[in-house]
Amino acid sequence: MSGNSDKMIFPIRELKSPFYSKTERRRSRDKVNFASFQISTLKNFVHSVRKETTVAGKLPDQSLYGFLPESGQLSLGPLSVIQGIHYSRCVWGGLTLVPLDSTWTRFNILDVVAPDDHLMRPFWHPIIQDLGVSGHLLRFCDSMLKMGMVIDPRYTGIDIDYHNPEYWLQMIYFIKDLIEKMIKANKENLLNLKNTSWDRVYIRPMALCQAQGIGPVQPDIAHPTMADLYLIAQAFADYGKRDAVLVRAPRALATITGTIKMSGNYGSYLTLKKIALDAAKLVGIEADDCYQVKYDINGRLVLGEASTCALGTVFQRKSGPKLIVPDPLSTDTLPSFTARWVIRLAQEQLGINAGYGAIPIRQFEEEVLELMRCGNATRVKPVSAIGRRPLVTEIGNQISVLYEKVVRGELYPEHSTVIQI
């Protein structure tokens, strides 16, 4: 590997003002002006994350931490705001750091870099489709490629042409090494979390362009936009309610997201969720989340994703239960590693017929037997009802237990990265 991963080289940016004033913290707790937030700057991103976690009802104030470049060092502390940066010109990844014992000295990250996965391979950009690896950092690179972005080589030391798959393989391992160094460099700060209600840390690699707008007008990897690399970490407890109630999002708004994991999606996610939950209250339903209706490549109305995670559905067939995850290639949804695990666990551990597919929305709303929310932070959480229609949670509960074993490296340990601090 030609990248000099021994040096934590970052762009140096002037960090101004604490990211939250007392007034802003109060507004976040009170969920004021929820729908009015737009993702346009890093400050608005912080607001949106805080609002989402406040809605989940799990995180106290000052729970958002940033591992940010400052004099070449990585540190754990309240996230600051980079003034004047239009944050929507940005892609990111998501990884969960899970303590493996009560000492908070051994941690596991699932799928940071993992063995090649035939289920996920069709979703990636052609340049990285045959790298021979899978995992969250591969998806991070896939999003950069589709946005026509690359990390500035001055910060990585990787002197290879962007069209060469080897460049992206080295980039994956450069970021992986950096994440491990970040974790070890913050041993004392992580130990301070062990007696709190937080039980894991969410890590986001972030590629941020110093420009306005949501992505290039014509994303072009032949003439890429240079991006800076940041790492953000957020300590959190259980995220996303178990046995949640889901309602349909307004169809006119249910065309957001897509196959690129970019920050601009999240402002739309939160606005969509707020509108759907307010509409549900008008008819007497206390809902926790919403699901989208999309057009597939054949023009049919089909099930999309929930507001911030993928969905796994179970239908009863004559031959037995069948588990289906909305196909990202046909429904323009983000490929989900957690949903991939739901498919694999159903097939290999429970012997259930499972795979990707398009799910007509009428069939989903009238016939689905079980439903699961699937996400890196959410994990696998059964849904108890769609609107007023109750659902079974038997298979979802079994997969949820199995997935926790995967996260802790007890099942499929080859997908785990264990870190000792």
JOMO-V533851 format. One record per residue. N is the residue number from 0. BURIAL is + if it has 9 or more other C-alpha atoms within 8 Angstrom, else -. Layout:
# JOMO-V533851
n=[N | N]
burial=[BURIAL | BURIAL]
This chain:
# JOMO-V533851
n=[0 | 1 | 2 | 3 | 4 | 5 | 6 | 7 | 8 | 9 | 10 | 11 | 12 | 13 | 14 | 15 | 16 | 17 | 18 | 19 | 20 | 21 | 22 | 23 | 24 | 25 | 26 | 27 | 28 | 29 | 30 | 31 | 32 | 33 | 34 | 35 | 36 | 37 | 38 | 39 | 40 | 41 | 42 | 43 | 44 | 45 | 46 | 47 | 48 | 49 | 50 | 51 | 52 | 53 | 54 | 55 | 56 | 57 | 58 | 59 | 60 | 61 | 62 | 63 | 64 | 65 | 66 | 67 | 68 | 69 | 70 | 71 | 72 | 73 | 74 | 75 | 76 | 77 | 78 | 79 | 80 | 81 | 82 | 83 | 84 | 85 | 86 | 87 | 88 | 89 | 90 | 91 | 92 | 93 | 94 | 95 | 96 | 97 | 98 | 99 | 100 | 101 | 102 | 103 | 104 | 105 | 106 | 107 | 108 | 109 | 110 | 111 | 112 | 113 | 114 | 115 | 116 | 117 | 118 | 119 | 120 | 121 | 122 | 123 | 124 | 125 | 126 | 127 | 128 | 129 | 130 | 131 | 132 | 133 | 134 | 135 | 136 | 137 | 138 | 139 | 140 | 141 | 142 | 143 | 144 | 145 | 146 | 147 | 148 | 149 | 150 | 151 | 152 | 153 | 154 | 155 | 156 | 157 | 158 | 159 | 160 | 161 | 162 | 163 | 164 | 165 | 166 | 167 | 168 | 169 | 170 | 171 | 172 | 173 | 174 | 175 | 176 | 177 | 178 | 179 | 180 | 181 | 182 | 183 | 184 | 185 | 186 | 187 | 188 | 189 | 190 | 191 | 192 | 193 | 194 | 195 | 196 | 197 | 198 | 199 | 200 | 201 | 202 | 203 | 204 | 205 | 206 | 207 | 208 | 209 | 210 | 211 | 212 | 213 | 214 | 215 | 216 | 217 | 218 | 219 | 220 | 221 | 222 | 223 | 224 | 225 | 226 | 227 | 228 | 229 | 230 | 231 | 232 | 233 | 234 | 235 | 236 | 237 | 238 | 239 | 240 | 241 | 242 | 243 | 244 | 245 | 246 | 247 | 248 | 249 | 250 | 251 | 252 | 253 | 254 | 255 | 256 | 257 | 258 | 259 | 260 | 261 | 262 | 263 | 264 | 265 | 266 | 267 | 268 | 269 | 270 | 271 | 272 | 273 | 274 | 275 | 276 | 277 | 278 | 279 | 280 | 281 | 282 | 283 | 284 | 285 | 286 | 287 | 288 | 289 | 290 | 291 | 292 | 293 | 294 | 295 | 296 | 297 | 298 | 299 | 300 | 301 | 302 | 303 | 304 | 305 | 306 | 307 | 308 | 309 | 310 | 311 | 312 | 313 | 314 | 315 | 316 | 317 | 318 | 319 | 320 | 321 | 322 | 323 | 324 | 325 | 326 | 327 | 328 | 329 | 330 | 331 | 332 | 333 | 334 | 335 | 336 | 337 | 338 | 339 | 340 | 341 | 342 | 343 | 344 | 345 | 346 | 347 | 348 | 349 | 350 | 351 | 352 | 353 | 354 | 355 | 356 | 357 | 358 | 359 | 360 | 361 | 362 | 363 | 364 | 365 | 366 | 367 | 368 | 369 | 370 | 371 | 372 | 373 | 374 | 375 | 376 | 377 | 378 | 379 | 380 | 381 | 382 | 383 | 384 | 385 | 386 | 387 | 388 | 389 | 390 | 391 | 392 | 393 | 394 | 395 | 396 | 397 | 398 | 399 | 400 | 401 | 402 | 403 | 404 | 405 | 406 | 407 | 408 | 409 | 410 | 411 | 412 | 413 | 414 | 415 | 416 | 417 | 418 | 419 | 420]
burial=[- | - | + | + | + | - | - | - | - | + | - | - | - | - | - | - | - | + | + | - | - | - | - | - | + | - | + | + | + | - | + | - | - | + | - | - | + | - | + | + | + | + | + | + | + | + | + | + | - | + | + | + | + | + | - | + | - | + | + | - | - | - | + | + | + | + | + | + | + | - | - | + | - | + | + | + | - | + | + | + | + | + | + | - | + | + | + | + | + | + | + | + | + | + | + | + | + | + | + | + | - | - | - | + | + | + | + | + | + | + | + | + | + | + | + | + | - | - | - | + | + | - | - | + | + | - | - | + | + | - | + | - | + | + | + | + | + | + | + | + | + | + | + | + | + | + | + | + | + | + | + | + | - | - | + | + | + | + | - | - | - | + | - | + | + | - | + | + | + | + | + | + | - | + | + | + | + | + | + | + | - | + | + | + | - | + | + | - | - | + | + | - | - | + | - | - | - | + | + | + | + | + | + | + | + | + | + | + | + | + | - | + | - | - | + | + | - | - | + | + | + | - | - | + | + | + | + | + | + | + | + | + | + | + | + | + | + | - | + | - | - | - | + | + | + | + | + | + | + | + | + | - | - | + | + | - | + | - | + | + | + | + | + | + | + | + | + | + | + | + | + | + | + | + | + | + | + | - | - | + | + | - | - | - | + | - | + | + | + | + | + | + | + | + | + | + | - | - | - | + | + | + | + | + | + | + | + | - | + | + | + | + | + | + | + | + | - | - | - | - | + | + | + | + | + | + | + | + | - | - | + | + | + | + | - | + | + | + | + | + | + | + | + | + | + | + | + | - | - | - | - | + | + | + | - | - | - | + | + | + | + | - | + | + | - | - | - | + | + | + | + | + | + | + | + | + | - | + | + | + | + | + | + | + | + | + | + | - | - | - | + | - | + | - | - | + | + | - | + | + | - | + | + | - | + | + | + | + | + | - | - | - | - | - | + | + | + | - | - | - | -]
